[in-house]
Amino acid sequence: MKGLRKSKAVFAMALVLALLITCGAFPVAAQEGGLIIGDANGDGLVNVTDAAILNLYVSGYTNTFPYDMADYTMDVNDDGYINRQDFDLLNKFISGSLASLPSADILRNMPQTVFQYSYVNGAWGYRNIRLSIDKQGNIYTSGNITPNVDPSTIKVPKIEIESMYLDLYLASQGTITNPQNAACDMGINVYGGNIVKNGALQYVFLKQYGDVDQENMSPYTQTLVDWLDGYVDMIY
């Protein structure tokens, strides 16, 4: 399982905050550059060099890649593992016998609205927040709680959207716990997102907490919730 990539997601969020604080905006390269599935060394190409690096990894000669995002780009079928299956698929793609890599297809079919957060509290007056992030990295908010930061001034980097979307796709396989009454008058925070699977739009529930607690037990859930929470906290 690609456990190392979890700490990278947290680091990415720290980088986002640093860029906002120091620059007030993201560099153009950070906004436009996305994941190139099959690129093991970060040179922007997919060729026999990447296959050779992947072969060393799956054969046990190395446990790292020369590219920070390779935990995403080298899981070419997005099954949560980097193994011989990925090597075989990559070789077929490079040789021309495979038209595209499965993870690239997943990213290509990403829906327009990807990530969603909502907060509703009807105790002592009605309060609500809705926040969504689209595949271009735009953030939209609504509700009767005024943001502290204009969401239109924030652009989520494409590489971040795509890496979190691949995690979301894996989280769709998680088991959902039964709802449990947890508190009173705290309201409910809900985290989730949309994926396209088998040609159909599918909502992926991640977590809710407050008056009622419920969670997706996928190992990718907490990373996604923490990442999405970072943007909620940034804006509100």
Summary of the structure (lengths in Angstrom):
residues: 236
radius of gyration: 19.0
end to end distance: 34.1
largest distance: 64.1
contacts: 720
relative contact order: 0.15
helix: 39%
strand: 22%
